[in-house]
Each structure stands twice: as structure tokens, then as C-alpha cells.
Amino acid sequence: MPSSPPKNQTSDIKNSGLKATLPRIKILEIFQRSVQRHMTAEDVYKALLGEGADIGLATVYRVLQQFEQAGLLSRNHFETGKAVYELNEGHHHDHLVCLNCGKVEEFYDAGIEERQHAIARERGFQLQEHSLALYASCLKPDCPNKLG
């Protein structure tokens, strides 16, 4: 007998203005329990397949778009050109992206944030939103994500 969905996924979905359907609940669960914070639609689809969920790739794309519009997920486009989604946890952060393996690390730096606002003000703008991704090569000799 299938277990009932955890209350937090159902209420998170309903609070965003969406109906709590099984595909939406399953996809939100993937993001909430995955150690991988940044996932493409294909990553989500593979995770669902691994769990035996019968949810098609088109449905995954549609739900991800709905979640982004509802504010549950944030979308980024890194070097790969593919959309990458992460849970919107309400706090701003920036990203370091490895050019070798694609690993994404999040960081927050108050000095960088203030400098971006200052640059906008100096040029007559008021910053509303921004996204910063730094592309780099990992220098850690024992990096578990290195290819080859």
C-alpha cells in the first residue's frame, strides 16, 4: 500500500498555489532529500526512474517550470547551457562552477554583495535581482569530482 505523502511537501505545494498531485509531490521530494542541490530536468527524471516512479520527462519539465513560477525552485543556466534547478530556500547565494567536472558550489560573501549594489548605485541603478556564477578549475589535488 503506498504511503501517504509527507505533510511538508503537500503543504509546500498547496501554499505555492498549486494542487498537490503525485508527480509534483515526487519531484519536490527529490529536491528535498537529494544531496545534489543543482539538478537538470534529466537528473530529476533519472532519480524518478530509479525510484520506479512512472512520471514522463515532459511532465518533469512542466512541473519544474510550474515550481519555478510558484517560487519553490530557482533556475540557473551555467556553462552547460542546460537549465539547472535548486530549491528556493529564501536566501541569496552565488555559485562557483568547476570547468572540469561541472560541480557547483554555493557561497555567500557580504563584501561582494555590497560591491554589486554600490556599482549599480554609482551608475544610477537600484539593484533588484542578480545572479553571479564564477567559472573556475578546481585546484584541490584530492578532488573527488576530477575527471580522468
C-alpha positions in Angstrom: 0.0 0.0 0.0 1.5 3.4 -1.0 2.4 5.7 1.9 0.7 9.0 2.1 2.8 12.0 1.1 4.7 13.7 3.8 2.8 16.7 5.1 5.5 19.3 4.3 5.6 18.5 0.6 1.9 18.7 0.3 1.6 21.9 2.2 4.6 23.5 0.4 2.9 22.7 -2.9 -0.5 23.9 -1.8 1.0 27.1 -0.2 2.5 27.9 -3.6 -0.9 27.9 -5.1 -0.6 24.5 -6.9 -2.6 21.4 -6.5 -0.7 18.6 -4.7 -0.5 16.0 -7.4 1.6 12.8 -7.2 4.1 14.0 -9.8 4.6 17.3 -8.0 5.0 15.6 -4.6 7.5 13.1 -6.0 9.5 15.8 -7.8 9.6 18.1 -4.7 10.7 15.1 -2.6 13.6 14.5 -5.0 14.9 18.1 -4.4 14.3 17.9 -0.6 16.2 14.8 0.0 18.9 14.8 -2.7 22.5 15.6 -1.7 22.8 17.0 -5.2 21.5 20.6 -4.9 21.6 21.6 -8.5 19.7 19.3 -10.9 18.6 19.4 -14.5 15.3 18.0 -15.7 17.1 14.9 -16.8 18.7 14.4 -13.4 15.2 14.6 -11.8 13.8 12.2 -14.4 16.7 9.7 -13.7 16.1 9.9 -10.0 12.4 9.2 -10.5 13.1 6.2 -12.7 15.5 4.9 -10.1 12.6 5.0 -7.6 10.3 3.3 -10.1 8.0 6.3 -10.5 6.1 6.4 -13.7 6.5 10.1 -14.5 7.5 11.1 -18.0 10.2 13.6 -18.9 7.6 16.1 -20.4 5.8 16.1 -17.0 9.1 16.7 -15.2 9.8 19.7 -17.4 6.3 21.0 -16.9 6.4 20.6 -13.1 9.9 22.2 -12.9 8.5 25.2 -14.8 5.5 25.4 -12.5 7.7 25.2 -9.4 9.9 28.0 -10.7 6.9 30.2 -11.4 5.5 29.4 -8.0 8.8 30.3 -6.3 9.5 26.8 -5.0 12.6 26.4 -7.2 15.2 28.7 -8.7 16.6 28.2 -12.2 20.2 28.9 -13.3 21.9 28.4 -16.6 25.6 27.5 -16.1 28.2 26.7 -18.8 26.4 23.6 -20.0 23.6 25.7 -21.4 21.1 23.4 -19.7 18.7 24.8 -17.1 19.7 23.7 -13.6 17.2 23.9 -10.7 17.6 24.2 -7.0 15.2 24.6 -4.0 14.5 28.3 -3.4 15.2 28.5 0.3 14.8 32.2 0.6 18.4 33.3 1.0 20.6 34.7 -1.8 23.8 32.9 -2.7 26.2 32.8 -5.6 27.9 29.9 -7.4 31.3 28.6 -8.2 31.2 26.2 -11.2 34.1 23.8 -12.0 35.0 23.9 -15.7 36.5 20.4 -15.4 33.6 18.4 -13.9 30.7 20.8 -13.7 30.4 20.6 -9.9 28.6 23.6 -8.4 29.5 25.1 -5.0 27.4 27.8 -3.4 28.8 30.7 -1.5 27.8 34.0 0.1 30.1 36.9 0.5 28.8 40.1 2.1 31.6 42.2 0.5 30.8 41.1 -3.0 27.1 41.7 -2.4 27.7 45.3 -1.1 30.1 46.0 -4.0 27.5 44.9 -6.6 24.9 47.2 -5.0 27.5 50.1 -4.9 28.3 49.6 -8.6 24.6 49.7 -9.5 24.1 52.9 -7.4 27.2 54.6 -8.9 25.7 54.1 -12.4 22.2 55.3 -11.4 20.6 51.9 -10.9 18.9 50.2 -8.0 19.7 46.5 -8.0 16.6 44.3 -7.9 18.0 40.9 -8.5 21.2 39.4 -9.7 23.0 36.1 -10.3 26.7 35.6 -10.0 28.5 32.5 -11.3 32.3 32.2 -11.1 33.7 29.6 -13.6 37.0 28.1 -12.3 39.1 24.9 -12.4 39.4 23.0 -9.1 43.0 23.1 -7.7 42.3 20.5 -5.0 44.7 17.6 -5.6 42.3 15.2 -3.9 39.1 16.5 -5.6 36.6 13.6 -5.8 35.0 15.2 -8.8 38.0 15.3 -11.1 37.6 13.6 -14.4 40.2 11.1 -15.6 
